Amino acid sequence: MESAAFDPEIARRPGVRGQADRMRSNKPMIDASVLLDCLDAVTVVHVGTRMEGADPNDDFERRHLPGARSIILDDALAGAAGSVVGRHPMPSAESFAAALGMAGIEHGQPVVAYDDRNGAWAARLVWMLRIVDQPATLLDGGLESWQGATETGPAKDQLADWPILTWPVEAMATADDVVAHLASGGVVIDSRAPERYRGEVEPIDAVAGHVPGAINLPFADNLVDGRFKSLRDQQRRFAVLTGSTRAIVYCGSGVTACHNALAIEAVGLPLPRVYVGSWSGWSTEPRRPIATGSARPDSSAAR
């Protein structure tokens, strides 16, 4: 079955420098069997989070890929939460550089990121690296897809130099950008579960609903049995974007939207802009309208 993941024949060709060059331009997912063949040519990064209540350090120590570095999303991949900016705003370029250096991630070295949630968390790191032109790819299926040896114990002390790279504004969208994009006929994608999109439940943020005019393509629907769907299935899933301008994606706080962004890029479409503030930012601005139910012209109401 043709896959939307990293090209195995290209990845198996020898040469660390060649690997880095190819990963800069290749698709944003890699199969575990391919990674096994080129493990020495990449930096593997385990991405954990406190969002589900567990200690990410415990998860890492329990089981991780050989030689993996550890990154905690809440600390390294996000700034301070707040109204408008949302629960996981972008960190400063300075703090991001410091976090990667402390984790021992070398600038320019190809990165393969994974987690234990089928890429839901690790996609944020991969997207952040790709928008600053660093070679990065997501392990398709995450930790559960890995059939090779694993390690236990804490992350090893490793330091590296990582330069301060300015975040490209064109890779991200603000709430005003979302409004303007919709007004011009652009596609905005809500990546959350359907019941959250419809406003039937809201387990995290104070207000339920979605951005009026946004369509719902849940990030979880990128997957079947924990792995990315075939290229053909993904092309059908994102057919609404064919011929459109570059899409904008959002979710609850700018994390799982990155999963959709990478999936869209993997089928050959332009990498979408990510509205990093997402619903946790939009819903805290009283002037922003809220929609509930399925996407219908009459489903929005100003607050």
C-alpha positions as CSV (number, residue, x, y, z in Angstrom):
1,M,0.0,0.0,0.0
2,E,1.3,3.4,-1.0
3,S,2.0,5.5,2.1
4,A,2.2,9.2,2.8
5,A,5.3,8.5,4.9
6,F,9.0,9.0,4.4
7,D,10.4,7.4,1.2
8,P,12.2,4.2,2.3
9,E,14.3,3.7,-0.8
10,I,15.7,7.3,-0.5
11,A,16.2,6.9,3.3
12,R,18.2,3.7,2.9
13,R,20.9,5.2,0.7
14,P,24.1,5.6,2.6
15,G,25.8,8.8,3.9
16,V,25.0,10.8,6.9
17,R,25.3,14.1,5.1
18,G,23.1,12.8,2.3
19,Q,20.5,11.7,4.8
20,A,20.4,15.2,6.2
21,D,20.0,16.7,2.8
22,R,17.2,14.3,1.8
23,M,15.3,14.7,5.1
24,R,15.3,18.5,4.6
25,S,13.1,18.1,1.5
26,N,11.4,14.8,2.1
27,K,8.0,14.0,3.5
28,P,7.3,14.7,7.1
29,M,6.7,11.1,8.3
30,I,9.1,8.1,8.5
31,D,8.3,4.4,8.9
32,A,9.8,2.6,11.9
33,S,11.4,0.0,9.6
34,V,13.2,2.8,7.7
35,L,14.3,4.5,10.9
36,L,15.8,1.2,12.1
37,D,18.1,1.3,9.0
38,C,19.3,4.8,9.5
39,L,19.2,5.2,13.3
40,D,22.8,6.3,13.4
41,A,22.3,9.1,10.9
42,V,19.6,10.9,12.9
43,T,18.8,12.4,16.3
44,V,15.8,10.7,17.8
45,V,13.7,12.8,20.2
46,H,11.1,11.5,22.6
47,V,8.4,14.2,23.2
48,G,6.5,14.0,26.4
49,T,3.9,16.3,28.1
50,R,2.2,16.9,31.4
51,M,-1.2,17.5,29.6
52,E,-2.6,14.2,30.6
53,G,-1.4,14.3,34.2
54,A,1.5,11.9,34.0
55,D,5.1,12.8,34.6
56,P,6.8,12.8,31.2
57,N,10.2,12.0,32.8
58,D,8.7,8.8,34.2
59,D,7.4,7.8,30.8
60,F,10.8,8.4,29.2
61,E,12.6,6.4,31.8
62,R,10.2,3.5,31.5
63,R,10.9,3.0,27.8
64,H,12.5,5.0,24.9
65,L,14.2,4.5,21.6
66,P,18.0,3.9,21.6
67,G,19.9,7.1,22.2
68,A,16.8,9.2,22.3
69,R,16.9,12.8,23.7
70,S,14.0,13.9,25.8
71,I,11.9,17.1,25.2
72,I,8.9,18.1,27.4
73,L,6.4,19.9,25.2
74,D,5.0,22.1,28.0
75,D,8.5,23.4,28.9
76,A,10.4,23.5,25.6
77,L,7.8,23.8,22.9
78,A,5.5,26.4,24.4
79,G,5.6,29.8,26.1
80,A,3.5,31.0,29.0
81,A,-0.2,30.4,28.6
82,G,-2.7,33.3,28.6
83,S,-5.8,34.9,27.2
84,V,-5.6,35.5,23.4
85,V,-2.3,33.6,23.0
86,G,-3.8,30.4,24.3
87,R,-2.6,27.4,26.3
88,H,0.5,26.6,24.2
89,P,1.8,29.8,22.5
90,M,5.1,29.6,20.7
91,P,8.1,29.9,23.0
92,S,10.6,32.7,22.3
93,A,13.3,31.8,19.8
94,E,15.8,32.2,22.6
95,S,14.2,29.7,25.0
96,F,13.6,27.2,22.2
97,A,17.3,27.3,21.2
98,A,18.3,26.9,24.8
99,A,15.9,23.9,25.3
100,L,17.2,22.1,22.2
101,G,20.8,22.7,23.2
102,M,20.2,21.4,26.7
103,A,18.6,18.3,25.2
104,G,21.7,17.7,23.1
105,I,20.0,18.2,19.7
106,E,22.6,19.4,17.2
107,H,21.7,22.1,14.7
108,G,21.4,20.7,11.2
109,Q,21.3,17.1,12.3
110,P,18.2,15.3,11.0
111,V,15.6,14.8,13.8
112,V,13.1,12.0,14.1
113,A,10.5,12.8,16.8
114,Y,8.1,10.4,18.4
115,D,5.7,10.1,21.4
116,D,3.4,7.5,22.8
117,R,0.3,9.1,21.3
118,N,0.6,8.4,17.6
119,G,2.4,11.7,16.9
120,A,-0.2,14.0,18.6
121,W,2.6,15.7,20.7
122,A,5.7,15.1,18.6
123,A,4.1,16.7,15.6
124,R,4.5,20.1,17.3
125,L,8.3,19.7,17.4
126,V,8.5,18.4,13.9
127,W,6.4,21.4,12.6
128,M,8.5,23.9,14.6
129,L,11.7,22.5,13.2
130,R,10.5,22.4,9.6
131,I,9.3,26.0,9.6
132,V,12.8,27.1,10.4
133,D,14.2,24.9,7.6
134,Q,15.6,22.2,9.9
135,P,15.4,18.5,8.8
136,A,12.7,16.8,10.9
137,T,10.3,14.0,10.5
138,L,7.6,12.3,12.6
139,L,7.9,8.6,13.4
140,D,4.7,7.1,12.0
141,G,2.9,5.2,14.7
142,G,5.1,6.5,17.5
143,L,6.6,4.4,20.2
144,E,4.2,1.5,19.6
145,S,5.4,1.1,16.0
146,W,9.0,0.5,17.0
147,Q,10.1,-3.1,16.8
148,G,13.7,-2.6,17.6
149,A,15.5,-2.5,20.9
150,T,14.5,0.1,23.5
151,E,16.3,1.6,26.5
152,T,15.3,2.6,30.0
153,G,16.5,5.2,32.5
154,P,16.9,9.0,32.5
155,A,18.1,11.0,29.5
156,K,21.9,11.3,29.3
157,D,23.5,14.6,29.9
158,Q,24.3,16.0,26.4
159,L,24.8,19.6,25.4
160,A,24.8,21.0,21.9
161,D,24.9,24.4,20.3
162,W,21.6,25.6,18.8
163,P,21.4,29.0,17.2
164,I,18.6,31.5,17.8
165,L,16.3,31.2,14.8
166,T,13.6,33.8,14.3
167,W,10.1,32.3,13.9
168,P,8.8,32.9,10.4
169,V,5.6,34.9,10.7
170,E,4.3,33.5,7.4
171,A,4.2,30.0,9.0
172,M,1.7,31.1,11.6
173,A,-1.7,32.8,11.7
174,T,-3.3,35.1,14.3
175,A,-7.0,35.4,15.0
176,D,-7.3,38.3,12.7
177,D,-5.5,36.3,9.9
178,V,-8.2,33.6,10.4
179,V,-11.0,36.1,9.9
180,A,-9.3,37.6,6.8
181,H,-8.6,34.2,5.4
182,L,-12.2,33.1,5.8
183,A,-13.5,36.4,4.3
184,S,-11.4,35.8,1.2
185,G,-12.7,32.2,0.7
186,G,-9.8,30.4,2.3
187,V,-10.2,27.1,4.2
188,V,-9.8,27.0,7.9
189,I,-9.6,23.5,9.5
190,D,-10.6,22.7,13.1
191,S,-8.5,19.7,14.1
192,R,-10.4,18.7,17.3
193,A,-12.9,15.9,17.8
194,P,-16.3,16.4,16.2
195,E,-18.1,16.7,19.5
196,R,-15.8,19.6,20.6
197,Y,-16.2,21.2,17.2
198,R,-20.0,21.1,17.5
199,G,-19.8,22.5,21.0
200,E,-21.5,19.5,22.6
201,V,-18.6,19.1,25.1
202,E,-15.6,21.1,26.1
203,P,-13.3,19.3,28.5
204,I,-10.6,21.9,28.7
205,D,-11.5,25.4,27.6
206,A,-14.2,27.6,29.2
207,V,-16.3,28.0,26.1
208,A,-17.5,25.4,23.7
209,G,-17.9,25.7,19.9
210,H,-15.7,26.6,16.9
211,V,-14.6,29.4,14.7
212,P,-17.5,30.3,12.4
213,G,-16.8,29.1,8.9
214,A,-14.2,26.6,9.9
215,I,-14.6,23.0,8.7
216,N,-13.9,20.0,11.0
217,L,-11.2,17.5,10.0
218,P,-10.2,15.8,13.3
219,F,-6.5,15.1,13.4
220,A,-7.3,11.6,14.7
221,D,-8.8,10.8,11.3
222,N,-5.3,10.9,9.8
223,L,-4.8,7.5,11.4
224,V,-5.9,3.9,11.1
225,D,-4.7,1.5,13.8
226,G,-2.4,4.2,15.0
227,R,-0.6,4.7,11.7
228,F,-1.1,7.4,9.0
229,K,-3.6,6.4,6.3
230,S,-2.5,5.6,2.8
231,L,-1.6,8.4,0.5
232,R,-4.7,7.8,-1.6
233,D,-6.9,7.9,1.5
234,Q,-5.3,11.1,2.7
235,Q,-5.6,12.8,-0.7
236,R,-9.3,12.0,-0.5
237,R,-9.5,13.3,3.0
238,F,-7.9,16.7,2.1
239,A,-9.6,17.0,-1.4
240,V,-11.4,20.1,-0.1
241,L,-8.0,21.9,-0.2
242,T,-7.2,21.1,-3.9
243,G,-6.9,24.3,-5.8
244,S,-7.5,26.4,-2.7
245,T,-5.1,28.9,-1.2
246,R,-2.8,27.7,1.6
247,A,-5.1,26.5,4.5
248,I,-5.0,27.5,8.1
249,V,-5.3,24.8,10.8
250,Y,-6.1,25.1,14.5
251,C,-7.1,22.8,17.4
252,G,-7.4,23.4,21.1
253,S,-4.0,25.0,21.7
254,G,-1.9,24.7,18.6
255,V,-0.5,21.2,19.2
256,T,-2.6,18.6,17.4
257,A,-3.2,21.1,14.6
258,C,0.5,20.4,13.7
259,H,-0.5,16.7,13.1
260,N,-3.0,17.8,10.5
261,A,-0.4,20.3,9.1
262,L,2.1,17.6,8.5
263,A,-0.5,15.2,7.1
264,I,-1.5,17.9,4.6
265,E,2.1,18.6,3.6
266,A,2.7,14.8,3.2
267,V,0.1,14.6,0.4
268,G,1.9,17.3,-1.6
269,L,-0.1,20.3,-0.6
270,P,1.4,23.5,0.8
271,L,2.2,23.3,4.5
272,P,-0.7,25.1,6.2
273,R,-0.3,28.0,8.5
274,V,-1.0,27.1,12.1
275,Y,-3.2,29.3,14.3
276,V,-1.2,28.7,17.4
277,G,-3.6,30.4,19.8
278,S,-6.3,28.1,18.4
279,W,-9.6,27.6,20.3
280,S,-8.0,28.4,23.7
281,G,-7.0,31.8,22.3
282,W,-10.1,32.6,20.2
283,S,-12.6,31.7,22.9
284,T,-11.0,34.1,25.4
285,E,-11.6,37.1,23.2
286,P,-15.1,38.4,23.9
287,R,-15.3,40.1,20.5
288,R,-14.9,36.8,18.6
289,P,-18.0,35.1,17.4
290,I,-18.7,31.5,18.4
291,A,-20.3,28.8,16.3
292,T,-21.9,25.6,17.5
293,G,-23.4,22.5,15.7
294,S,-22.4,21.5,12.2
295,A,-21.0,24.0,9.8
296,R,-24.0,26.0,8.7
297,P,-24.4,29.6,7.7
298,D,-26.8,30.3,10.6
299,S,-24.8,28.5,13.3
300,S,-22.7,31.5,14.6
301,A,-23.6,34.1,17.1
302,A,-21.7,37.1,18.4
303,R,-21.0,37.3,22.1
